[in-house]
Amino acid sequence: MIAAPSQKVSTIEKHYKAWSEASLPKLSDSKQTAYRIAYDKIPKALKCRPMNEITIENLQAIIDGMTYYPARDIKTLLSHLYKRSCAQGEVPANLSQYMELPDLEEADQIPFTMDEVNKLWESYVGGDKFAGYILLMIYSGMMPGELLKCRREWIDFEKQVIIGGGIKTKKRKATPIVLADCIVPVLADICGKEKIIHINKDRFYEQYYAALERAGVRALRPYSCRHTTATALAEKIPPAILKEVMRHTKFSTTQRYIHPDFEQTLSAVNKM
């Protein structure tokens, strides 16, 4: 009797290659970037190990010490790869489901302080052009994906709006991005000939954190720019207008972006 040939179990690396060619291109640009970054954070030795030899402890060790969002992206990516491996009969279960994510810390959502915003202005005025892109996101509520997508022809400098630059939701796509007086000359200075910025996402994130470091500002996520917009405006304009600035359908969504500090809270109760 001839023995059946033993099945060679694929690795994370091999499954990722197949998945990235077949499924990754179907996802949004932001998701594609997030999963590529997540894959790069998996140790090379683990990528090359047969998946039936990987333990839950091995997987947990990848994300231990990370903050919530990077850990979540790695877990989700591995889940996609484990599903492929399960379907091929290589492993009995999707072990990624047992990875325990860290708590979602408030630090992942906090805004920049006004002192930090001033430091970014100083950095921009001092010649750091990339600080201008960060200020644009802070003063307009733009998301990184919107900044990278936006074409110069969509900008009406006279009316101080960007038409058609929204992404993700129907509301954001339909609502113009409003430009503050102070940010219009900055945008005119940093805007490229065809797009606001000609750079890929990986390079953008690299330059973003480098610019924060040069300015002496905390390494907060790009989405903190949008949280800064809402927090700074919350005491100055009515909720209905703030909702439109943020391009949200419901004010309850906008409220998640508002982070009053103690002084603002004290001021509010003193006005009662």
C-alpha positions as CSV (number, residue, x, y, z in Angstrom):
1,M,0.0,0.0,0.0
2,I,1.4,3.4,-1.0
3,A,1.3,6.0,1.8
4,A,-0.5,9.3,1.0
5,P,1.8,12.2,0.6
6,S,1.9,14.4,3.7
7,Q,0.3,17.8,3.3
8,K,2.6,20.8,3.5
9,V,1.0,23.3,5.8
10,S,1.2,26.9,4.5
11,T,2.7,29.8,6.5
12,I,1.3,33.2,7.4
13,E,3.6,34.6,4.7
14,K,2.2,32.4,2.0
15,H,-1.5,32.9,3.0
16,Y,-0.9,36.7,3.1
17,K,0.5,36.7,-0.4
18,A,-2.5,34.9,-1.8
19,W,-5.0,37.0,0.3
20,S,-3.3,40.3,-0.5
21,E,-3.6,39.6,-4.2
22,A,-7.2,38.3,-4.2
23,S,-9.0,40.1,-1.4
24,L,-7.0,43.1,-0.2
25,P,-7.5,45.2,-3.4
26,K,-11.3,45.0,-2.7
27,L,-11.0,47.0,0.5
28,S,-10.8,50.7,1.0
29,D,-7.5,52.4,0.7
30,S,-7.3,53.1,4.4
31,K,-8.0,49.4,5.2
32,Q,-5.3,48.3,2.7
33,T,-2.8,50.5,4.3
34,A,-3.8,49.4,7.9
35,Y,-3.4,45.7,7.0
36,R,-0.1,46.2,5.2
37,I,1.2,48.0,8.3
38,A,-0.2,45.2,10.5
39,Y,1.5,42.5,8.4
40,D,4.9,44.3,8.7
41,K,4.6,44.2,12.5
42,I,4.3,40.4,12.6
43,P,7.8,38.9,13.4
44,K,9.5,37.4,10.3
45,A,10.2,34.1,12.2
46,L,6.5,33.7,12.9
47,K,5.5,34.5,9.3
48,C,7.6,31.7,8.0
49,R,6.4,29.1,10.6
50,P,3.8,26.5,9.5
51,M,0.4,27.7,10.8
52,N,-0.3,24.4,12.6
53,E,2.8,25.0,14.7
54,I,1.8,28.5,15.9
55,T,0.2,28.7,19.4
56,I,-2.2,31.2,21.0
57,E,0.7,32.4,23.1
58,N,2.7,33.1,20.0
59,L,-0.1,35.2,18.6
60,Q,-0.7,37.1,21.8
61,A,2.9,38.0,22.1
62,I,2.7,39.9,18.8
63,I,0.2,42.5,20.2
64,D,1.2,42.6,23.9
65,G,2.3,46.1,24.7
66,M,0.5,47.6,21.7
67,T,-2.3,50.1,21.8
68,Y,-5.8,49.1,20.7
69,Y,-6.0,50.0,17.0
70,P,-2.7,48.5,15.8
71,A,-3.5,45.3,17.8
72,R,-7.0,45.2,16.4
73,D,-5.7,45.4,12.8
74,I,-3.2,42.6,13.4
75,K,-5.9,40.4,14.9
76,T,-8.3,41.0,12.1
77,L,-5.7,40.4,9.5
78,L,-4.7,37.1,11.1
79,S,-8.3,36.1,11.2
80,H,-8.6,36.5,7.5
81,L,-5.5,34.3,7.0
82,Y,-6.6,31.7,9.5
83,K,-10.0,31.3,7.7
84,R,-8.0,30.5,4.5
85,S,-5.9,27.9,6.4
86,C,-9.0,26.4,8.0
87,A,-10.7,26.1,4.7
88,Q,-7.7,24.2,3.4
89,G,-7.8,21.8,6.3
90,E,-4.4,22.9,7.6
91,V,-5.5,24.0,11.1
92,P,-8.5,22.9,13.1
93,A,-9.5,26.4,14.4
94,N,-9.0,30.1,13.9
95,L,-6.7,30.8,16.8
96,S,-6.7,34.6,16.2
97,Q,-10.1,34.7,18.0
98,Y,-8.4,34.0,21.3
99,M,-6.1,37.0,21.0
100,E,-7.0,39.5,23.8
101,L,-6.9,43.1,22.7
102,P,-5.8,45.9,25.0
103,D,-8.4,48.3,26.3
104,L,-9.3,51.3,24.1
105,E,-7.5,54.0,25.9
106,E,-8.8,57.6,25.8
107,A,-5.3,58.6,24.5
108,D,-6.2,57.0,21.2
109,Q,-8.9,59.7,20.8
110,I,-7.7,62.8,22.5
111,P,-7.2,66.1,20.7
112,F,-4.1,68.2,20.5
113,T,-3.8,71.0,23.1
114,M,-3.8,74.6,21.9
115,D,-0.2,74.8,23.0
116,E,0.6,71.9,20.6
117,V,-1.4,73.6,17.8
118,N,0.7,76.7,18.4
119,K,3.9,74.7,18.2
120,L,2.7,73.3,14.8
121,W,2.1,76.9,13.6
122,E,5.6,77.8,14.7
123,S,7.0,74.8,12.9
124,Y,5.1,75.6,9.7
125,V,6.2,79.3,9.8
126,G,9.7,78.1,10.5
127,G,9.7,76.2,7.1
128,D,8.3,72.8,8.0
129,K,5.8,72.4,5.1
130,F,4.4,69.1,6.4
131,A,3.2,70.9,9.5
132,G,0.9,72.7,7.2
133,Y,-0.9,69.5,6.2
134,I,-1.5,68.7,9.9
135,L,-2.8,72.2,10.5
136,L,-5.1,71.8,7.5
137,M,-6.6,68.7,9.1
138,I,-7.0,70.4,12.4
139,Y,-8.7,73.5,11.1
140,S,-11.0,71.8,8.6
141,G,-11.8,68.4,10.2
142,M,-10.4,66.6,7.2
143,M,-9.5,62.9,7.6
144,P,-6.1,61.6,6.3
145,G,-7.9,59.7,3.5
146,E,-9.7,62.9,2.4
147,L,-6.4,64.8,2.5
148,L,-4.7,62.2,0.3
149,K,-7.6,62.0,-2.1
150,C,-8.3,65.7,-2.5
151,R,-7.6,67.3,-5.9
152,R,-6.8,70.9,-6.4
153,E,-9.7,71.4,-8.8
154,W,-12.1,70.6,-6.0
155,I,-10.9,73.6,-4.0
156,D,-12.8,76.9,-4.2
157,F,-10.3,79.3,-2.6
158,E,-12.7,82.3,-3.0
159,K,-15.6,80.6,-1.3
160,Q,-13.3,78.8,1.1
161,V,-14.7,75.3,0.6
162,I,-13.7,72.0,-0.9
163,I,-16.4,70.3,-2.9
164,G,-16.4,66.5,-3.3
165,G,-13.5,65.7,-1.0
166,G,-15.5,63.7,1.6
167,I,-15.1,59.9,2.0
168,K,-16.8,57.0,3.7
169,T,-20.3,58.2,4.5
170,K,-23.0,59.7,2.3
171,K,-23.1,62.8,4.5
172,R,-19.4,63.5,4.3
173,K,-19.4,63.0,0.6
174,A,-22.3,65.5,0.1
175,T,-21.2,68.2,2.6
176,P,-18.5,70.7,1.6
177,I,-15.3,70.9,3.7
178,V,-15.2,74.5,5.1
179,L,-11.9,76.3,5.2
180,A,-11.1,78.8,8.0
181,D,-9.6,82.2,7.0
182,C,-6.3,81.4,8.6
183,I,-5.9,78.1,6.8
184,V,-6.6,79.3,3.2
185,P,-3.1,80.8,2.7
186,V,-1.6,77.7,4.2
187,L,-3.5,75.5,1.8
188,A,-2.5,77.7,-1.2
189,D,1.1,77.3,-0.1
190,I,1.2,73.5,0.4
191,C,-1.2,72.5,-2.4
192,G,0.3,70.6,-5.3
193,K,-0.5,71.2,-9.0
194,E,-3.0,68.3,-9.2
195,K,-3.6,67.2,-5.6
196,I,-3.2,68.8,-2.2
197,I,-0.4,66.3,-1.5
198,H,1.3,63.8,-3.8
199,I,2.3,61.0,-1.4
200,N,1.3,57.4,-0.7
201,K,-0.3,56.5,2.7
202,D,2.7,54.7,4.2
203,R,4.9,57.7,3.4
204,F,2.2,60.1,4.7
205,Y,2.1,58.4,8.1
206,E,5.8,58.3,8.3
207,Q,6.1,62.0,7.5
208,Y,3.2,62.9,9.8
209,Y,4.8,61.5,12.9
210,A,8.2,62.9,11.9
211,A,6.6,66.4,11.6
212,L,5.1,66.1,15.1
213,E,8.4,65.1,16.5
214,R,10.1,68.1,14.9
215,A,7.5,70.4,16.3
216,G,7.9,68.9,19.8
217,V,4.3,67.6,19.8
218,R,2.9,64.3,21.2
219,A,2.7,61.5,18.7
220,L,-1.1,61.4,18.5
221,R,-2.8,59.6,15.7
222,P,-3.9,61.6,12.6
223,Y,-7.5,61.3,13.7
224,S,-6.7,63.4,16.7
225,C,-6.7,66.4,14.3
226,R,-10.4,65.8,13.7
227,H,-11.0,65.5,17.5
228,T,-9.2,68.8,17.9
229,T,-11.5,70.5,15.4
230,A,-14.6,69.4,17.3
231,T,-13.2,70.2,20.8
232,A,-12.0,73.7,19.8
233,L,-15.3,74.6,18.2
234,A,-17.7,73.0,20.8
235,E,-17.8,76.1,23.0
236,K,-17.9,78.6,20.1
237,I,-20.7,77.5,17.8
238,P,-24.2,75.9,18.1
239,P,-24.4,72.1,18.0
240,A,-26.3,72.1,14.7
241,I,-23.5,74.1,13.0
242,L,-20.8,72.0,14.6
243,K,-22.4,68.9,13.3
244,E,-22.3,70.3,9.7
245,V,-18.6,71.3,10.1
246,M,-17.8,67.7,11.2
247,R,-20.1,66.5,8.4
248,H,-22.0,64.1,10.7
249,T,-25.6,63.0,10.2
250,K,-26.3,62.9,14.0
251,F,-25.0,65.2,16.7
252,S,-24.5,62.1,18.9
253,T,-21.7,61.2,16.6
254,T,-20.1,64.6,16.9
255,Q,-20.2,64.4,20.6
256,R,-17.8,61.6,20.6
257,Y,-15.2,64.0,19.1
258,I,-15.6,66.6,21.9
259,H,-13.2,66.3,24.8
260,P,-13.5,69.3,27.2
261,D,-10.7,69.7,29.6
262,F,-11.1,70.6,33.3
263,E,-11.0,74.4,32.7
264,Q,-13.7,74.2,30.0
265,T,-15.9,72.1,32.3
266,L,-15.3,74.5,35.2
267,S,-16.2,77.5,33.0
268,A,-19.4,75.8,31.9
269,V,-20.7,75.2,35.4
270,N,-19.7,78.7,36.4
271,K,-22.0,80.0,33.7
272,M,-25.0,78.2,35.1
